[in-house]
Amino acid sequence: MRKKLLVSAAAAATLVLAVPASAAAPTPGAPGVGDPYYPSYGNGGYRVSHYDLRLKYQPATDQLEGTATLLATATQDLSRFNLDFALDVSQVLVNGRPAKFAASGVQELEVTPDAPLARGSQATIVVRYSGVPSTVSRYGFTAWRHTPDGAVIADEPEAAWWWFPSNDHPSDKATFDVSVLVPDGTQAISNGVLTSQSSKLGWTRFNWRENKPQATYLATLAIGKFDITTGTSAGGVPVLNAYSPDLGDNADAARASVERTGELVDWLSGYFGPYPFSSAGGYVPNVPTHYALENQTRVYYSPAQFAHGANASVVVHELAHQWYGDSVSLERWSDIWLNEGFATYAQWLWSEHEDEGTAQQLADYVYASHPAEDPFWTVKPGDPGPDNQFDGAVYDRGALTIQVLRDTIGDEAFFKLLKAWPAEHRYGNGTIPQFQALAERISGKKLDDLFRTWLYTPSKPAAPTAAKAQLATTAPTAEPHSWQKIKAAQEH
């Protein structure tokens, strides 16, 4: 039984005045955003709207010095917050005042400001740091690659930790200014537009700006000696590409592919709508990797991807991500199909354009060439799990699902949908359920069975189901001419 508390009216008024509605004590932000695939990635309690990175790099020693300024807004009354970072920190300031800081976990930097941050308030966070990134390992690897003349950072899902502190999850996007000081004769390339370049006392500073929201893993940095080409697409998009001078036998094939960027941006715009950023381009450094990555406005390509000759299909894949993955980013990593399925389907459309196999023929080939017992069908593109996030099935079965969707709702609704998704979620994030809802709204059809069968069922859809989806159920006589070029975009 509760006891009644009796107080006078005056005393009651005094109590109300003495205890504000927000009397709960400020609490620490979570050390992760709660992504089921990567629980410790990102952080709770705040959101970042802008990163200003001022860096100095010495290629000979791989020594990086940096000052990062983050403009953040508290989403709770915040006593402490975390940043994702792996280098050595010498100082942290919050709103101009020294803050306590300590490393914790695998990649966490705990920051305690001298005064709590009120919910809704904006804070300026300054972090001074240094280190040799190529020697720093997290989860058994480093994403930073020290090259003979500099360094390259481009990786997914984690890359930021090795060069700037961040809220490292694609659900928290921000604009970027990246200023890099390097010895004269060395170049620094990043996202967006080069706003200025100046030299003094043997050092050159490059200032880059990406003025549209960008996921942290899509921020890239390439330092070294490059041959840089610039131009403008027929549709008016500025293009900047860069190549290491020592690409050997792959040099010409790389250029023959990447120099088509402007043409391919314009071509993709016909399917996905206006190009969403102020520049486009890519770079090919001399590194031993075997993958490409859709860094926003500045795609990273491994030279090995052109070892068998020019491959415009790989360029199509990475540029398609500028709409599907970059402008519209994942809300959670389990929705990777929204990135890789659509970038692969763009390659299918390019194959059709080049008369190397229609999208329907490619879908038929994917379905018929994998027997029911093939582990390919056990991977669910709509939720593949962190170990299978970049499995070939996410790309191929993912694109197959898109062709089934096209056949189900018809070309008119389908191509309207391809443009509507990037338009409605421009510079934001999206989920598969949101995409399904948009597809149902545009087509007027219920699509629960389609998405459940083709994205979420860990087995091969039966032949009658495939036939209903207009797929050929007998094995094709030969793989489509474009197949090997398409598969090259899936190398990791």
Stockholm file with secondary structure:
# STOCKHOLM 1.0

chainA/1-492         MRKKLLVSAAAAATLVLAVPASAAAPTPGAPGVGDPYYPSYGNGGYRVSHYDLRLKYQPATDQLEGTATLLATATQDLSRFNLDFALDVSQVLVNGRPAKFAASGVQELEVTPDAPLARGSQATIVVRYSGVPSTVSRYGFTAWRHTPDGAVIADEPEAAWWWFPSNDHPSDKATFDVSVLVPDGTQAISNGVLTSQSSKLGWTRFNWRENKPQATYLATLAIGKFDITTGTSAGGVPVLNAYSPDLGDNADAARASVERTGELVDWLSGYFGPYPFSSAGGYVPNVPTHYALENQTRVYYSPAQFAHGANASVVVHELAHQWYGDSVSLERWSDIWLNEGFATYAQWLWSEHEDEGTAQQLADYVYASHPAEDPFWTVKPGDPGPDNQFDGAVYDRGALTIQVLRDTIGDEAFFKLLKAWPAEHRYGNGTIPQFQALAERISGKKLDDLFRTWLYTPSKPAAPTAAKAQLATTAPTAEPHSWQKIKAAQEH
#=GR chainA/1-492 SS CCCCCCCCHHHHHHHHHHSCTTCSCCEECCSSCCCSSCTTSSCSSEEEEEEEEEEEEETTTTEEEEEEEEEEEESSCEEEEEEECCSEEEEEEETTEECEEEEETTTEEEEECSSCBCTTCEEEEEEEEEECGGGCCBTTBCSEEEETTEEEECCSSCCGGGTCCBCCSTTSCEEEEEEEEEETTCEEECSSEEEEEEEETTEEEEEEEEEEEECGGGCCEEEECCEEEEEECTTSCEEEEEECTTCGGGHHHHHHHHTTHHHHHHHHHHHHCSCCSSCEEEEECSCCCCCEECCTTSEEECGGGGTTSCCHHHHHHHHHTTTBTTTBEESSGGGTHHHHHHHHHHHHHHHHHTTSCCHHHHHHHHHHHSCTTSGGGGSCTTSCCGGGTTCHHHHHHHHHHHHHHHHHHCHHHHHHHHHHHHHHTTTSEECHHHHHHHHHHHHCCCCHHHHHHHHSCSSCCCHHHHHHTTCCCSCCSSCCTTHHHHHGGGCC
#=GC SS_cons         CCCCCCCCHHHHHHHHHHSCTTCSCCEECCSSCCCSSCTTSSCSSEEEEEEEEEEEEETTTTEEEEEEEEEEEESSCEEEEEEECCSEEEEEEETTEECEEEEETTTEEEEECSSCBCTTCEEEEEEEEEECGGGCCBTTBCSEEEETTEEEECCSSCCGGGTCCBCCSTTSCEEEEEEEEEETTCEEECSSEEEEEEEETTEEEEEEEEEEEECGGGCCEEEECCEEEEEECTTSCEEEEEECTTCGGGHHHHHHHHTTHHHHHHHHHHHHCSCCSSCEEEEECSCCCCCEECCTTSEEECGGGGTTSCCHHHHHHHHHTTTBTTTBEESSGGGTHHHHHHHHHHHHHHHHHTTSCCHHHHHHHHHHHSCTTSGGGGSCTTSCCGGGTTCHHHHHHHHHHHHHHHHHHCHHHHHHHHHHHHHHTTTSEECHHHHHHHHHHHHCCCCHHHHHHHHSCSSCCCHHHHHHTTCCCSCCSSCCTTHHHHHGGGCC
//
